């Protein structure tokens, strides 16, 4: 099997897991399997022409890793050719969800109840995508085109390896296309076309990629992606709060281009250098009613990877440098106090039109080495190194009428300007005894600093009459902490691994949280924002127990069973969220630390059985989240938290099918059941979240090794529903038929 995934991870109580799962009847003893813990402590996945038996195309490394990791393979991505948003890709991953804003094509990943503000590291080839933009929904967005992705690695929870600085939720890495994703086996060049079109405003989604092995030591890859979607119709069966059944969801268009350039060279023996550039440009609208803001988002990601493997047991060096810039040029039309009133009445104009530019530049890098040696009873692999990244934000607004925002703080306040650096040192030792015992012990020391400035508006009655007084402020803070991890894994039987782990994570506050300030968008009638430079970093602690199952020849020669199962409990001290606070006689919005410990407990399961002529798999997630509502404030003022997205209480997915005509024809179906939670602090007018079940059917026919045709029906029952953790303004698409083709030459 030609697959490489570096880095493995964690573990937890075996007895607790077995007892819990057996008692609840969730899995049979022989088929248990976890589906969770981390993957971007995994190195980028390299897949070379291999079909894996794991759930959603996961490689066997997932089921050898004593920790909560998951993968999505390229074939699974192609099966979701009808996916409108990149967030649709993680629908079947246990313990992983995406905040679905159908107006915004950006991706926001939630891992086991944690998201936003850097809690989850979303990366392209290891380059962090840290763009954030405040609003009445999720704040973190990664703009990624699945057409340019060769696979997705997911690592749930903190990690003692590169990628884990400032992370408590986990790491999601999107690996871009490599030579072997494009060229046919044995070829020195290749061209790959992939395209999908369909009904319900699914105009086109596809890509064209080319690869060339110029010499034995030099490869080139190039690709361009295109997506064009319109305003879809919502389902006709069920209940919706605002959009009528079967009506169109406003402002859900997408007009997107993406591109990839990658060069891989071996400039000297045992040296491998990869340079890549990934870009994306997407235009879309956000808003409701008569008001729609037009957004133009551009992303640039540049990555340089160097690997040195001299063949020495003491040296296996990996280095990475990257730069990412994401910007959104947004046009906001003028707002009226009464949309039905006189638009020429100055008293009816809430504020005039404005151009607003949001941007973030991220510079980062890492350097690590793995040394291998033996001590009595154990073979040791010691990985050690360091990493660092720096975020610099920029927000600028230009009103048609400057009097609408004389301080310039309505947009820069909630999207503050500043810089934040996070980095540190890490080490992890992996000790192996024979084939049945593995011990992993890791530690990292992370440190951060943050600087910025803004304007805060003092409370009413503070000397400015009926208005609020603007006052400048500066923020300059830093801090650091050690975070340990430990795992014990045993293999009592061939094909069965049990593990238990303990992990700590450290997330310092970021720019948006600490430097928040200025007026609320819309002017002085809204509650202003207040900074909080005294925020304490979040500290997470996770205990987990899990099992891996990897069996071949279970019922017959040539079949395979892969499974993961885990039960976990995470506590977060000083969880940071936005809340209403009192300042004098005024109410303000400020980020605060919750006094009560946040608790997240759950079970993740996944399993897949493949007999060649037929297959069936599934995943399940169960989570119980508890957030405190006590924070520092005047006691007489009741708590009012805002913007906490809760992962669905239960999420179940089943995918099965059969293959015919020497496995060239595949016919299958998916069933997804979701029981959402109501979010904490949703905006007024948000949709209600109801339980929903989706049924999809799909088929593919492989004409030969070069051409494959596909067809699917998503949401075949035409259910009207709002995605769990979805944005407040748009329900999800109704029944959609798609057809597509993949050609490789």
QUIJO-V113033 format. One record per helix or strand of 3 or more residues. SS is the DSSP state (2 for helix, 1 for strand). FROM is the first residue (numbers start at 0). TO is the last residue. If there is no record, write none. Layout:
ss=<SS SS>
from=<FROM FROM>
to=<TO TO>
//
This chain:
ss=<2 2 2 2 1 2 2 1 1 1 2 1 1 2 1 1 1 1 1 1 1 2 1 1 1 2 2 1 1 1 1 2 1 1 1 1 1 1 1 1 1 1 1>
from=<13 28 54 59 68 73 85 95 108 119 145 148 169 178 188 201 217 253 270 290 316 345 348 353 377 401 408 417 436 469 495 510 537 559 575 585 597 613 649 664 691 706 735>
to=<23 30 56 63 72 78 91 97 110 123 147 155 175 181 197 214 228 264 287 307 331 347 350 374 398 404 411 432 456 492 506 513 551 572 582 592 609 625 659 674 701 713 743>
//
